[in-house]
Amino acid sequence: MFSVKKIAESSSVVECIPSEYVYQNNNSNEDYSIILGDEEAQNTTIPTIDFSQLISSNPADRSKAIQELGTACADWGFFMLINHGVPESLREEVLRASQKFYDLPDEERKQYEGGDMFAPIKCGTSFNVNVEKTFLWRDYLKCHVHPHFHAPSNPHGFSETIKAYCKKSRDVIGELLKGISISLGQEEKYMHKVMNYESGFQMFVVNYYPRCPMPEQAMGLPPHSDHGVLTLLLQNELEGLQLLRNDMWIPIHPLPNSFIVNTGDQMEILTNGKYKSNIHRAVVNKNATRITIGTAHGPPLDDVVGPTIEMIREDNPPAYRAIKYKDYISLQQSNELNKKTCLDYIRI
C-alpha cells in the first residue's frame, strides 16, 4: 500500500525525503511566508469560547458567550472550545484507536484504499495523488458517520469508539449552531433548519502525519478552507495547525482538553459572507507522529446550498451561486487543495 507511514518507517528515509514530497506552492503568486515567532504567537491567540457558559441557564453568561461566539466567527473563523463536556477518557481513546488502526497490517487497510470519492470508508494518502504535482506528508482515513454510520470493523472496538465520539461531537456542534443562530439575530434553531442539520452530513477524518526528517521541506496539508459548516478538531500532544491572518501564519497552541473549531465554506455561503471560512494549513515535525481527528459537519449531500433569505439585503445582495453540497465537495476533492478556490468558483 502506497503510504507516507511506510516511507517514514523505511530505513532509506533517515535524513531526507523523496523528491516528490518536497512541497512547492505551485498555485499562487502570493507567498505567505511570515510565521509569527513564539512570543508574538503567544500574544496573538485565537478566541476561546466557554461551552459551559454557552449552554448556561444564566442569561447573562449565555448572552456573553453568544456574543463572543459571533465575534469569533466574524473576525477569525477559528476558536478554542473549553468546558465542552466531552470526557477526556473518550478523547484519549479515539486517539489511541486511530493509532491502532494505522498499526494494522497494510493488507487490512488496503481494502479501504482508492475507490469512489464518496465511498463511505476511504483510506488514502496525500490529498489527491491523481492531480498533485508534489505529494503531501499525510495519510488519512475518512468515514461517513451521519446520517448513516460507517467505520472499519478492525481494530477491535474501533467502530464503537468512533460512534460514541461522533455522537458527542454532534451534540457539541448542535449547541454551537444554536449560539451562532442567535448571534446572527435569528431564533436558536435557525441554523439547524437552513442546513437541515438533523439529516446533515457528518464525516470523521483521521489525519496521520508521520515523523518527517525534513519538515521544512514537506507539508501535511497546504493552505485551504474546509468545505462544510463547522469542523471540530482534536489532536494529540503535537502541534502543527497554523491559520492565516493578516498575511501571516499563526501557530495554534491549543489549551489542555480543548477542541479547535473552525467555520467552513458552507457557513460562509449560508450567511452570505458574514461568517467567513478561514485559510489554514498543517505543518509536519521531525520528532514524532502527529494525529488529528476532525469531524466535519454540513448539510445533506443532496441539498442545494446558497445564501439564506435572512442574510440577503438590498445593500448585501447574494454573493454566491447556489450549489449542491455534494457537487461542492466533488469540486474540492477533484483538484489540488488550494486556498479558497472552490468558493471563488461560485462567487458572484
Secondary structure as the mmCIF struct_conf table of DSSP 4:
data_model
#
loop_
_struct_conf.conf_type_id
_struct_conf.id
_struct_conf.beg_label_comp_id
_struct_conf.beg_label_asym_id
_struct_conf.beg_label_seq_id
_struct_conf.end_label_comp_id
_struct_conf.end_label_asym_id
_struct_conf.end_label_seq_id
HELX_RH_AL_P HELX_RH_AL_P1 VAL A 4 GLU A 9
BEND BEND1 SER A 10 SER A 10
TURN_TY1_P TURN_TY1_P1 SER A 11 SER A 12
BEND BEND2 VAL A 14 GLU A 15
HELX_RH_3T_P HELX_RH_3T_P1 SER A 19 TYR A 21
BEND BEND3 VAL A 22 VAL A 22
BEND BEND4 ASN A 27 ASN A 27
BEND BEND5 ASN A 29 ASN A 29
STRN STRN1 ILE A 35 ILE A 35
HELX_RH_AL_P HELX_RH_AL_P2 ASP A 38 ASN A 43
BEND BEND6 THR A 44 THR A 44
STRN STRN2 THR A 48 ASP A 50
HELX_RH_AL_P HELX_RH_AL_P3 PHE A 51 LEU A 54
TURN_TY1_P TURN_TY1_P2 ILE A 55 ILE A 55
BEND BEND7 SER A 57 SER A 57
HELX_RH_AL_P HELX_RH_AL_P4 PRO A 59 ASP A 75
TURN_TY1_P TURN_TY1_P3 TRP A 76 TRP A 76
BEND BEND8 GLY A 77 GLY A 77
STRN STRN3 PHE A 78 ILE A 82
BEND BEND9 ASN A 83 ASN A 83
HELX_RH_AL_P HELX_RH_AL_P5 GLU A 88 ASP A 103
BEND BEND10 LEU A 104 LEU A 104
HELX_RH_AL_P HELX_RH_AL_P6 ASP A 106 LYS A 110
TURN_TY1_P TURN_TY1_P4 GLN A 111 TYR A 112
STRN STRN4 GLU A 113 GLU A 113
BEND BEND11 GLY A 114 GLY A 115
TURN_TY1_P TURN_TY1_P5 MET A 117 PHE A 118
BEND BEND12 PRO A 120 PRO A 120
STRN STRN5 ILE A 121 THR A 125
BEND BEND13 SER A 126 PHE A 127
TURN_TY1_P TURN_TY1_P6 VAL A 129 VAL A 131
BEND BEND14 LYS A 133 THR A 134
BEND BEND15 TRP A 137 TRP A 137
STRN STRN6 ASP A 139 HIS A 146
BEND BEND16 PRO A 147 HIS A 148
BEND BEND17 SER A 153 SER A 153
BEND BEND18 PRO A 155 PRO A 155
TURN_TY1_P TURN_TY1_P7 HIS A 156 GLY A 157
HELX_RH_AL_P HELX_RH_AL_P7 PHE A 158 SER A 183
TURN_TY1_P TURN_TY1_P8 LEU A 184 GLY A 185
BEND BEND19 GLN A 186 GLN A 186
TURN_TY1_P TURN_TY1_P9 GLU A 188 LYS A 189
HELX_RH_AL_P HELX_RH_AL_P8 TYR A 190 VAL A 194
TURN_TY1_P TURN_TY1_P10 MET A 195 ASN A 196
HELX_RH_3T_P HELX_RH_3T_P2 TYR A 197 SER A 199
STRN STRN7 PHE A 201 TYR A 209
BEND BEND20 PRO A 213 PRO A 213
TURN_TY1_P TURN_TY1_P11 PRO A 215 GLN A 217
BEND BEND21 GLY A 220 GLY A 220
STRN STRN8 LEU A 221 HIS A 224
BEND BEND22 HIS A 227 VAL A 229
STRN STRN9 LEU A 230 GLN A 235
BEND BEND23 GLU A 237 GLU A 237
STRN STRN10 LEU A 241 ARG A 245
TURN_TY1_P TURN_TY1_P12 ASN A 246 ASP A 247
STRN STRN11 MET A 248 PRO A 251
HELX_LH_PP_P HELX_LH_PP_P1 PRO A 254 LEU A 255
TURN_TY1_P TURN_TY1_P13 PRO A 256 ASN A 257
STRN STRN12 PHE A 259 THR A 263
HELX_RH_AL_P HELX_RH_AL_P9 ASP A 265 LEU A 270
TURN_TY1_P TURN_TY1_P14 THR A 271 GLY A 273
BEND BEND24 LYS A 274 TYR A 275
STRN STRN13 HIS A 280 ALA A 282
BEND BEND25 LYS A 286 ALA A 288
STRN STRN14 ARG A 290 GLY A 298
BEND BEND26 PRO A 299 PRO A 299
TURN_TY1_P TURN_TY1_P15 LEU A 301 ASP A 302
STRN STRN15 VAL A 304 VAL A 305
HELX_RH_3T_P HELX_RH_3T_P3 ILE A 309 MET A 311
STRN STRN16 ARG A 313 ARG A 313
TURN_TY1_P TURN_TY1_P16 GLU A 314 ASP A 315
STRN STRN17 ASN A 316 ASN A 316
STRN STRN18 TYR A 320 TYR A 320
STRN STRN19 ILE A 323 LYS A 324
HELX_RH_AL_P HELX_RH_AL_P10 TYR A 325 GLN A 333
TURN_TY1_P TURN_TY1_P17 SER A 334 SER A 334
BEND BEND27 ASN A 335 ASN A 335
STRN STRN20 LYS A 339 LYS A 339
TURN_TY1_P TURN_TY1_P18 LYS A 340 LYS A 340
HELX_RH_AL_P HELX_RH_AL_P11 THR A 341 ILE A 346
STRN STRN21 ARG A 347 ARG A 347
#
